């Protein structure tokens, strides 16, 4: 199975300007994402997809594979579609450029549904979180059905417990996806959906159009960097754990 990993990256983040190039322990965040993701043995290739000449210039200096893409894309998935037109593969992995804590295990788990069921179209990850953490709107929550397929994603608290002892766990969605080629083709042909535009979550376009998303649970949480606080949390975590940038 040929698997192409793609890291979409843009500078114009509203909540954290110049996010991909912000330093974490002296290295741009995009370098952390790339070098940590490339440890996954199932990736046939891995590259950055960007519309920023500044990001591309850094990647070239750092010898990180990079593809220039259109500045008109509305989402990271749209950026993947453009790369897909140039580089054929069976599965495309979307490793968001703010997931500096991504691990090889995350990516291997993400690809598990494709190995178990050839009909898989889209997969993603979830991790159990506390009731308190679930109330943070910066973290996207996910609920799934009995077959571990996504029912809904939201920044709001889902599910809502009407009673104090609801008995259900909360799950945070991690910003990693794997797509079959057919799923990306379908995504590109569909207009942005109402729930997608309301929640600002592109994965809802799949659900609103009846495209199932397999959800695999991981025990390893990761902090997606959306704010200055997130950036400090990731840097503190790496420093405390003695984690350095592995360029091998």
Phi and psi in degrees as GROMACS dihedral restraints (atoms count N, CA, C in turn):
[ dihedral_restraints ]
;  ai    aj    ak    al  type     phi  dphi    fc
    3     4     5     6     1   -81.1    20    10
    4     5     6     7     1   122.1    20    10
    6     7     8     9     1  -121.4    20    10
    7     8     9    10     1   119.7    20    10
    9    10    11    12     1  -105.5    20    10
   10    11    12    13     1   120.1    20    10
   12    13    14    15     1   -90.4    20    10
   13    14    15    16     1   133.0    20    10
   15    16    17    18     1  -129.4    20    10
   16    17    18    19     1   131.6    20    10
   18    19    20    21     1  -111.7    20    10
   19    20    21    22     1    99.1    20    10
   21    22    23    24     1   -70.1    20    10
   22    23    24    25     1   137.5    20    10
   24    25    26    27     1  -145.9    20    10
   25    26    27    28     1   132.3    20    10
   27    28    29    30     1  -140.8    20    10
   28    29    30    31     1   155.2    20    10
   30    31    32    33     1   -85.3    20    10
   31    32    33    34     1   -25.5    20    10
   33    34    35    36     1   -83.9    20    10
   34    35    36    37     1    53.9    20    10
   36    37    38    39     1   -77.3    20    10
   37    38    39    40     1   132.4    20    10
   39    40    41    42     1   -71.5    20    10
   40    41    42    43     1   -42.7    20    10
   42    43    44    45     1   -84.7    20    10
   43    44    45    46     1   -26.3    20    10
   45    46    47    48     1  -142.4    20    10
   46    47    48    49     1    86.5    20    10
   48    49    50    51     1   -55.4    20    10
   49    50    51    52     1   143.2    20    10
   51    52    53    54     1    60.1    20    10
   52    53    54    55     1    31.5    20    10
   54    55    56    57     1   -52.1    20    10
   55    56    57    58     1   -48.6    20    10
   57    58    59    60     1   -61.5    20    10
   58    59    60    61     1   -25.6    20    10
   60    61    62    63     1  -100.4    20    10
   61    62    63    64     1     1.3    20    10
   63    64    65    66     1   -66.9    20    10
   64    65    66    67     1   135.5    20    10
   66    67    68    69     1   -77.4    20    10
   67    68    69    70     1   141.8    20    10
   69    70    71    72     1  -125.4    20    10
   70    71    72    73     1   113.2    20    10
   72    73    74    75     1    49.9    20    10
   73    74    75    76     1    41.5    20    10
   75    76    77    78     1    88.6    20    10
   76    77    78    79     1    -1.2    20    10
   78    79    80    81     1  -124.2    20    10
   79    80    81    82     1   140.8    20    10
   81    82    83    84     1   -57.1    20    10
   82    83    84    85     1   145.5    20    10
   84    85    86    87     1   -56.4    20    10
   85    86    87    88     1   -37.1    20    10
   87    88    89    90     1   -62.1    20    10
   88    89    90    91     1   -31.4    20    10
   90    91    92    93     1   -68.3    20    10
   91    92    93    94     1   -40.0    20    10
   93    94    95    96     1   -62.0    20    10
   94    95    96    97     1   -46.3    20    10
   96    97    98    99     1   -60.4    20    10
   97    98    99   100     1   -47.2    20    10
   99   100   101   102     1   -63.4    20    10
  100   101   102   103     1   -51.7    20    10
  102   103   104   105     1   -70.7    20    10
  103   104   105   106     1   -28.7    20    10
  105   106   107   108     1   -76.6    20    10
  106   107   108   109     1   -39.6    20    10
  108   109   110   111     1   -67.6    20    10
  109   110   111   112     1   -34.6    20    10
  111   112   113   114     1   -70.9    20    10
  112   113   114   115     1    -4.8    20    10
  114   115   116   117     1   -75.9    20    10
  115   116   117   118     1   -12.6    20    10
  117   118   119   120     1   -71.7    20    10
  118   119   120   121     1   119.5    20    10
  120   121   122   123     1   -67.5    20    10
  121   122   123   124     1   -21.7    20    10
  123   124   125   126     1   -81.5    20    10
  124   125   126   127     1   -10.5    20    10
  126   127   128   129     1   -77.1    20    10
  127   128   129   130     1   121.9    20    10
  129   130   131   132     1   -73.7    20    10
  130   131   132   133     1   -33.0    20    10
  132   133   134   135     1  -158.4    20    10
  133   134   135   136     1   160.9    20    10
  135   136   137   138     1  -147.5    20    10
  136   137   138   139     1   135.9    20    10
  138   139   140   141     1  -151.4    20    10
  139   140   141   142     1   164.1    20    10
  141   142   143   144     1   -94.5    20    10
  142   143   144   145     1   137.5    20    10
  144   145   146   147     1  -118.1    20    10
  145   146   147   148     1   118.7    20    10
  147   148   149   150     1  -144.3    20    10
  148   149   150   151     1   162.0    20    10
  150   151   152   153     1  -110.6    20    10
  151   152   153   154     1     7.0    20    10
  153   154   155   156     1  -102.0    20    10
  154   155   156   157     1   121.4    20    10
  156   157   158   159     1   -64.9    20    10
  157   158   159   160     1   -30.8    20    10
  159   160   161   162     1   -67.7    20    10
  160   161   162   163     1   -43.5    20    10
  162   163   164   165     1   -64.5    20    10
  163   164   165   166     1   -43.5    20    10
  165   166   167   168     1   -61.8    20    10
  166   167   168   169     1   -40.1    20    10
  168   169   170   171     1   -64.3    20    10
  169   170   171   172     1   -41.9    20    10
  171   172   173   174     1   -61.5    20    10
  172   173   174   175     1   -45.5    20    10
  174   175   176   177     1   -60.0    20    10
  175   176   177   178     1   -41.2    20    10
  177   178   179   180     1   -64.1    20    10
  178   179   180   181     1   -41.3    20    10
  180   181   182   183     1   -64.1    20    10
  181   182   183   184     1   -36.6    20    10
  183   184   185   186     1   -88.3    20    10
  184   185   186   187     1     2.6    20    10
  186   187   188   189     1    59.9    20    10
  187   188   189   190     1    41.6    20    10
  189   190   191   192     1  -104.3    20    10
  190   191   192   193     1   124.4    20    10
  192   193   194   195     1   -58.0    20    10
  193   194   195   196     1   134.2    20    10
  195   196   197   198     1  -142.0    20    10
  196   197   198   199     1   144.4    20    10
  198   199   200   201     1  -123.8    20    10
  199   200   201   202     1   131.8    20    10
  201   202   203   204     1   -80.5    20    10
  202   203   204   205     1   136.9    20    10
  204   205   206   207     1  -131.5    20    10
  205   206   207   208     1   168.9    20    10
  207   208   209   210     1   -64.3    20    10
  208   209   210   211     1   146.5    20    10
  210   211   212   213     1   -81.8    20    10
  211   212   213   214     1    -2.9    20    10
  213   214   215   216     1   -88.5    20    10
  214   215   216   217     1    -5.8    20    10
  216   217   218   219     1   -66.3    20    10
  217   218   219   220     1   138.4    20    10
  219   220   221   222     1   -88.4    20    10
  220   221   222   223     1   -21.2    20    10
  222   223   224   225     1  -145.1    20    10
  223   224   225   226     1   165.9    20    10
  225   226   227   228     1   -64.7    20    10
  226   227   228   229     1   -32.0    20    10
  228   229   230   231     1   -66.2    20    10
  229   230   231   232     1   -37.7    20    10
  231   232   233   234     1   -60.0    20    10
  232   233   234   235     1   -36.7    20    10
  234   235   236   237     1   -66.5    20    10
  235   236   237   238     1   -37.3    20    10
  237   238   239   240     1   -62.9    20    10
  238   239   240   241     1   -40.4    20    10
  240   241   242   243     1   -59.7    20    10
  241   242   243   244     1   -41.5    20    10
  243   244   245   246     1   -62.5    20    10
  244   245   246   247     1   -42.9    20    10
  246   247   248   249     1   -66.0    20    10
  247   248   249   250     1   -37.0    20    10
  249   250   251   252     1   -57.8    20    10
  250   251   252   253     1   -36.4    20    10
  252   253   254   255     1   -63.0    20    10
  253   254   255   256     1   -25.7    20    10
  255   256   257   258     1  -101.3    20    10
  256   257   258   259     1   -26.9    20    10
  258   259   260   261     1  -128.5    20    10
  259   260   261   262     1    99.5    20    10
  261   262   263   264     1   -69.7    20    10
  262   263   264   265     1   142.6    20    10
  264   265   266   267     1  -157.3    20    10
  265   266   267   268     1   170.5    20    10
  267   268   269   270     1   -88.3    20    10
  268   269   270   271     1   -36.2    20    10
  270   271   272   273     1  -134.5    20    10
  271   272   273   274     1   138.5    20    10
  273   274   275   276     1  -116.6    20    10
  274   275   276   277     1   129.1    20    10
  276   277   278   279     1  -104.6    20    10
  277   278   279   280     1   123.4    20    10
  279   280   281   282     1   -95.9    20    10
  280   281   282   283     1   107.2    20    10
  282   283   284   285     1  -108.1    20    10
  283   284   285   286     1   100.4    20    10
  285   286   287   288     1   -60.3    20    10
  286   287   288   289     1   141.6    20    10
  288   289   290   291     1   -68.3    20    10
  289   290   291   292     1    -3.7    20    10
  291   292   293   294     1  -107.1    20    10
  292   293   294   295     1     9.4    20    10
  294   295   296   297     1   -95.6    20    10
  295   296   297   298     1    69.0    20    10
  297   298   299   300     1   -66.8    20    10
  298   299   300   301     1   -18.7    20    10
  300   301   302   303     1   -94.8    20    10
  301   302   303   304     1    10.2    20    10
  303   304   305   306     1   -57.4    20    10
  304   305   306   307     1   145.1    20    10
  306   307   308   309     1  -125.9    20    10
  307   308   309   310     1   164.8    20    10
  309   310   311   312     1   -61.0    20    10
  310   311   312   313     1   -36.8    20    10
  312   313   314   315     1   -62.4    20    10
  313   314   315   316     1   -38.7    20    10
  315   316   317   318     1   -55.9    20    10
  316   317   318   319     1   -47.8    20    10
  318   319   320   321     1   -68.8    20    10
  319   320   321   322     1   -39.5    20    10
  321   322   323   324     1   -65.0    20    10
  322   323   324   325     1   -39.9    20    10
  324   325   326   327     1   -64.2    20    10
  325   326   327   328     1   -39.3    20    10
  327   328   329   330     1   -59.8    20    10
  328   329   330   331     1   -34.3    20    10
  330   331   332   333     1   -87.2    20    10
  331   332   333   334     1    -8.1    20    10
  333   334   335   336     1   -56.4    20    10
  334   335   336   337     1   -45.7    20    10
  336   337   338   339     1   -59.9    20    10
  337   338   339   340     1   -31.6    20    10
  339   340   341   342     1   -70.6    20    10
  340   341   342   343     1   -30.6    20    10
  342   343   344   345     1   -75.6    20    10
  343   344   345   346     1   -35.5    20    10
  345   346   347   348     1   -82.5    20    10
  346   347   348   349     1   -30.1    20    10
  348   349   350   351     1  -141.1    20    10
  349   350   351   352     1   107.7    20    10
  351   352   353   354     1   -60.6    20    10
  352   353   354   355     1   -16.9    20    10
  354   355   356   357     1   -85.1    20    10
  355   356   357   358     1     0.7    20    10
  357   358   359   360     1   -61.1    20    10
  358   359   360   361     1   135.9    20    10
  360   361   362   363     1  -106.4    20    10
  361   362   363   364     1   -43.5    20    10
  363   364   365   366     1  -142.5    20    10
  364   365   366   367     1   142.8    20    10
  366   367   368   369     1  -137.3    20    10
  367   368   369   370     1   158.3    20    10
  369   370   371   372     1  -155.4    20    10
  370   371   372   373     1  -176.5    20    10
  372   373   374   375     1  -123.6    20    10
  373   374   375   376     1   155.2    20    10
  375   376   377   378     1  -137.6    20    10
  376   377   378   379     1   157.4    20    10
  378   379   380   381     1  -139.9    20    10
  379   380   381   382     1   138.3    20    10
  381   382   383   384     1   -68.2    20    10
  382   383   384   385     1   138.8    20    10
  384   385   386   387     1  -134.3    20    10
  385   386   387   388     1   165.6    20    10
  387   388   389   390     1   -75.0    20    10
  388   389   390   391     1   163.4    20    10
  390   391   392   393     1   -59.3    20    10
  391   392   393   394     1   -39.1    20    10
  393   394   395   396     1   -65.3    20    10
  394   395   396   397     1   -45.9    20    10
  396   397   398   399     1   -64.0    20    10
  397   398   399   400     1   -31.7    20    10
  399   400   401   402     1   -66.3    20    10
  400   401   402   403     1   -17.5    20    10
  402   403   404   405     1   -84.0    20    10
  403   404   405   406     1    -4.0    20    10
  405   406   407   408     1   -80.5    20    10
  406   407   408   409     1   115.2    20    10
  408   409   410   411     1   -68.8    20    10
  409   410   411   412     1   -12.4    20    10
  411   412   413   414     1   -73.7    20    10
  412   413   414   415     1   -18.9    20    10
  414   415   416   417     1  -100.4    20    10
  415   416   417   418     1   129.2    20    10
  417   418   419   420     1   -83.3    20    10
  418   419   420   421     1   131.8    20    10
  420   421   422   423     1  -102.3    20    10
  421   422   423   424     1   156.2    20    10
  423   424   425   426     1  -136.3    20    10
  424   425   426   427     1   143.8    20    10
  426   427   428   429     1  -121.6    20    10
  427   428   429   430     1   145.5    20    10
  429   430   431   432     1  -127.4    20    10
  430   431   432   433     1   164.4    20    10
  432   433   434   435     1   -91.2    20    10
  433   434   435   436     1  -172.7    20    10
  435   436   437   438     1   -68.0    20    10
  436   437   438   439     1   -16.3    20    10
  438   439   440   441     1  -103.0    20    10
  439   440   441   442     1    17.3    20    10
  441   442   443   444     1    60.3    20    10
  442   443   444   445     1    40.8    20    10
  444   445   446   447     1  -110.1    20    10
  445   446   447   448     1   144.1    20    10
  447   448   449   450     1   -65.3    20    10
  448   449   450   451     1   134.2    20    10
  450   451   452   453     1   -96.4    20    10
  451   452   453   454     1   -40.5    20    10
  453   454   455   456     1  -165.3    20    10
  454   455   456   457     1   153.2    20    10
  456   457   458   459     1  -121.7    20    10
  457   458   459   460     1   142.1    20    10
  459   460   461   462     1  -160.4    20    10
  460   461   462   463     1   152.9    20    10
  462   463   464   465     1   -80.3    20    10
  463   464   465   466     1   -15.4    20    10
  465   466   467   468     1   -78.0    20    10
  466   467   468   469     1   171.9    20    10
  468   469   470   471     1   -77.1    20    10
  469   470   471   472     1   108.1    20    10
  471   472   473   474     1  -131.5    20    10
  472   473   474   475     1   136.9    20    10
  474   475   476   477     1   -75.4    20    10
  475   476   477   478     1   164.0    20    10
  477   478   479   480     1   -92.0    20    10
  478   479   480   481     1   123.2    20    10
  480   481   482   483     1   -86.8    20    10
  481   482   483   484     1   116.1    20    10
  483   484   485   486     1   -76.0    20    10
  484   485   486   487     1   -22.9    20    10
  486   487   488   489     1  -119.4    20    10
  487   488   489   490     1   158.4    20    10
  489   490   491   492     1   -60.4    20    10
  490   491   492   493     1   -40.4    20    10
  492   493   494   495     1  -103.8    20    10
  493   494   495   496     1    79.0    20    10
  495   496   497   498     1   -75.3    20    10
  496   497   498   499     1   -32.3    20    10
  498   499   500   501     1    87.2    20    10
  499   500   501   502     1    -9.8    20    10
  501   502   503   504     1   -99.2    20    10
  502   503   504   505     1   150.2    20    10
  504   505   506   507     1   -89.9    20    10
  505   506   507   508     1   155.5    20    10
  507   508   509   510     1   -96.9    20    10
  508   509   510   511     1   144.5    20    10
  510   511   512   513     1  -129.1    20    10
  511   512   513   514     1   131.7    20    10
  513   514   515   516     1   -89.7    20    10
  514   515   516   517     1   140.7    20    10
  516   517   518   519     1   -88.5    20    10
  517   518   519   520     1   131.9    20    10
  519   520   521   522     1   -94.8    20    10
  520   521   522   523     1   141.4    20    10
  522   523   524   525     1   -78.8    20    10
  523   524   525   526     1    55.1    20    10
  525   526   527   528     1  -129.6    20    10
  526   527   528   529     1   139.3    20    10
  528   529   530   531     1  -139.6    20    10
  529   530   531   532     1   152.5    20    10
  531   532   533   534     1  -126.5    20    10
  532   533   534   535     1   139.3    20    10
  534   535   536   537     1  -129.7    20    10
  535   536   537   538     1   138.3    20    10
  537   538   539   540     1   -74.0    20    10
  538   539   540   541     1   154.6    20    10
  540   541   542   543     1   -54.7    20    10
  541   542   543   544     1   -41.5    20    10
  543   544   545   546     1   -60.5    20    10
  544   545   546   547     1   -35.4    20    10
  546   547   548   549     1   -68.1    20    10
  547   548   549   550     1   -41.1    20    10
  549   550   551   552     1   -68.1    20    10
  550   551   552   553     1   -37.1    20    10
  552   553   554   555     1   -61.4    20    10
  553   554   555   556     1   -44.0    20    10
  555   556   557   558     1   -66.1    20    10
  556   557   558   559     1   -42.9    20    10
  558   559   560   561     1   -57.4    20    10
  559   560   561   562     1   -44.6    20    10
  561   562   563   564     1   -68.0    20    10
  562   563   564   565     1   -23.7    20    10
  564   565   566   567     1   -86.8    20    10
  565   566   567   568     1   -12.0    20    10
  567   568   569   570     1   -96.9    20    10
  568   569   570   571     1   143.3    20    10
  570   571   572   573     1   -75.8    20    10
  571   572   573   574     1   158.5    20    10
  573   574   575   576     1   -53.5    20    10
  574   575   576   577     1   136.0    20    10
  576   577   578   579     1   -91.6    20    10
  577   578   579   580     1   160.3    20    10
  579   580   581   582     1   -58.1    20    10
  580   581   582   583     1   -45.0    20    10
  582   583   584   585     1   -69.1    20    10
  583   584   585   586     1   -37.2    20    10
  585   586   587   588     1   -57.3    20    10
  586   587   588   589     1   -45.0    20    10
  588   589   590   591     1   -71.7    20    10
  589   590   591   592     1   -32.4    20    10
  591   592   593   594     1   -71.5    20    10
  592   593   594   595     1   -47.7    20    10
  594   595   596   597     1   -85.8    20    10
  595   596   597   598     1   -14.7    20    10
  597   598   599   600     1    60.0    20    10
  598   599   600   601     1    44.0    20    10
  600   601   602   603     1  -130.3    20    10
  601   602   603   604     1   108.1    20    10
  603   604   605   606     1   -66.7    20    10
  604   605   606   607     1   -25.1    20    10
  606   607   608   609     1   -64.9    20    10
  607   608   609   610     1   -19.7    20    10
  609   610   611   612     1   -68.3    20    10
  610   611   612   613     1   -19.9    20    10
  612   613   614   615     1   -62.3    20    10
  613   614   615   616     1   -37.8    20    10
  615   616   617   618     1   -63.8    20    10
  616   617   618   619     1   -50.4    20    10
  618   619   620   621     1   -64.4    20    10
  619   620   621   622     1   -40.5    20    10
  621   622   623   624     1   -65.8    20    10
  622   623   624   625     1   -19.0    20    10
  624   625   626   627     1  -110.0    20    10
  625   626   627   628     1    19.3    20    10
  627   628   629   630     1    75.1    20    10
  628   629   630   631     1    20.2    20    10
  630   631   632   633     1   -97.3    20    10
  631   632   633   634     1   113.1    20    10
  633   634   635   636     1   -69.9    20    10
  634   635   636   637     1   147.5    20    10
  636   637   638   639     1  -120.4    20    10
  637   638   639   640     1   115.3    20    10
  639   640   641   642     1   -75.1    20    10
  640   641   642   643     1   136.3    20    10
  642   643   644   645     1  -121.3    20    10
  643   644   645   646     1   122.2    20    10
  645   646   647   648     1  -109.0    20    10
  646   647   648   649     1   135.4    20    10
  648   649   650   651     1   -85.1    20    10
  649   650   651   652     1   137.0    20    10
  651   652   653   654     1  -119.4    20    10
  652   653   654   655     1   152.8    20    10
  654   655   656   657     1   -91.9    20    10
  655   656   657   658     1    -8.2    20    10
  657   658   659   660     1  -101.1    20    10
  658   659   660   661     1   106.5    20    10
  660   661   662   663     1   -71.3    20    10
  661   662   663   664     1   160.2    20    10
  663   664   665   666     1  -146.6    20    10
  664   665   666   667     1   146.1    20    10
  666   667   668   669     1  -100.1    20    10
  667   668   669   670     1   112.9    20    10
  669   670   671   672     1   -74.5    20    10
  670   671   672   673     1   131.3    20    10
  672   673   674   675     1   -87.8    20    10
  673   674   675   676     1   103.3    20    10
  675   676   677   678     1  -114.7    20    10
  676   677   678   679     1   -20.2    20    10
  678   679   680   681     1  -135.2    20    10
  679   680   681   682     1   169.0    20    10
  681   682   683   684     1   -59.1    20    10
  682   683   684   685     1   -39.1    20    10
  684   685   686   687     1   -62.7    20    10
  685   686   687   688     1   -44.2    20    10
  687   688   689   690     1   -58.4    20    10
  688   689   690   691     1   -41.8    20    10
  690   691   692   693     1   -60.4    20    10
  691   692   693   694     1   -44.1    20    10
  693   694   695   696     1   -65.9    20    10
  694   695   696   697     1   -38.4    20    10
  696   697   698   699     1   -62.7    20    10
  697   698   699   700     1   -43.7    20    10
  699   700   701   702     1   -66.3    20    10
  700   701   702   703     1   -44.0    20    10
  702   703   704   705     1   -62.3    20    10
  703   704   705   706     1   -43.3    20    10
  705   706   707   708     1   -62.5    20    10
  706   707   708   709     1   -40.8    20    10
  708   709   710   711     1   -63.0    20    10
  709   710   711   712     1   -48.1    20    10
  711   712   713   714     1   -60.6    20    10
  712   713   714   715     1   -42.3    20    10
  714   715   716   717     1   -64.5    20    10
  715   716   717   718     1   -45.0    20    10
  717   718   719   720     1   -65.9    20    10
  718   719   720   721     1   -35.1    20    10
  720   721   722   723     1   -86.8    20    10
  721   722   723   724     1    -4.1    20    10
  723   724   725   726     1    68.6    20    10
  724   725   726   727     1    29.0    20    10
  726   727   728   729     1   -84.0    20    10
  727   728   729   730     1   128.2    20    10
  729   730   731   732     1  -118.4    20    10
  730   731   732   733     1   166.5    20    10
  732   733   734   735     1   -76.2    20    10
  733   734   735   736     1   115.5    20    10
  735   736   737   738     1   -94.6    20    10
  736   737   738   739     1   110.7    20    10
  738   739   740   741     1   -93.1    20    10
  739   740   741   742     1     8.4    20    10
